[in-house]
Amino acid sequence: MKTRRTAIVVACAVTAFVSIVLAGPLTPPGGAVSSTGRTLDEIYTKVTTPDDGRIRITAATTISQPGSYLLTTDLTTNGSPIIIASDNVTIDLNGMTVRSTNTSAYAIGFTTAASNVVIRNGRIIGGGTCLGTSQAVNNVVFEDLTLVGGKLNGIALNSSNARSCTMRRCRVIDTGSTTTATDVNLAITGISVSSAATLIEDCFVSQIIYNGTGTPLLRGISLNTATATGNIISRCTVTSATNVTATGIFIAGLGFYRDNTVEAFSTSYNAPGATNAGGNN
C-alpha cells in the first residue's frame, strides 16, 4: 500500500515538472503588449472577392478595351446601356438588369466585328433586340441570361459572316410584346442567327407575341442562312406562340437538331437543310 502511494506521488511530481518546463516562464516579457499572430484582415485579404481583378461597370458605357468586367448596378437608358467595341471582353452582369426603353436599339450591342466576347449571368430587357449585332462577330458566347420583351428579337446575330458563336442556358421570354397595332408584317424571333458554326443549347424560348397587322414572320429559334454550315440546336425548349401562325425551330442551312421540345406552335420544325438527329418532340 505504501509502495503504491509513493508511486502516485512520484508520478504527480514528474507531471508537474514536465508541465512547468514545457509551458515556459509564467512571468510576461518586458515592454508593450503586442500581437504575435496575424489579424483577420491579413488572413482574409487572400480570399478572392466577387469583383477581384475585374473592371466595374457602374453606368452606361462603351467597352473599348479588352478585359474582364463586372456590372455592379442595374442600368436603364433610352439607347444601348452597354456597347462592345473591343475584342477579348468578358462581362459578368452579376445578376443585374440591363434595360433599354428604345424599341429601335440593342439593349446590349456591338459596334465592331469583335472576337472572343463572353456575356453571362444577368437580365436584359427591352430594346428592338435585347442582345445582338449585325457585325461579323467571331467566337462570342452568351450564357446564363434572361432576355425579356425585345420587340423583334431576344438574341440576334444578323451577319452571315459571323462564326463560331454559342448561346447556352439562355431564357428568352415575351419577344414581340411591345409591338402595336401600327406595326405591319414584322419578323419576330426569340433567337435569330445568320452565322455559321453556331451552337444553341439548353435554351428556353417562350411567348412569341404579335400585336400588329399584316402577315408577320414569327419563329422561336431561327437559323436563317441557307449557305451556313455546322449549326447545332440541342436540348432547347420552345413554347407558347398563341393565337399566331409561327414556327418553333427553323433551320435554313446545314447542321443538325436533337433532343428539342416544341409546344404550342402551328409548325414545330421546318429544317429543309438540316439533319434530325433524334429525340425531338
Secondary structure by P-SEA (a helix, b strand, c coil): caaaaaaaaaaaaaaaaaaaaaaccccccccbbbbccccccccccccccccccbbbbccccccccbbbbbbcbbbbcccccbbbcccbbbbccccbbbbbcccccccbbbcccccbbbbccbbbbbccccccccccccbbbbcbbbbccccccccccccccccbbbbcbbbbccccccccccccbbbbbcbbbcccbbbbcbbbbccccccccccccccccccccccccbbbbcbbbbccccccccccbbbcccccccbbbbccccccccccccccccccc
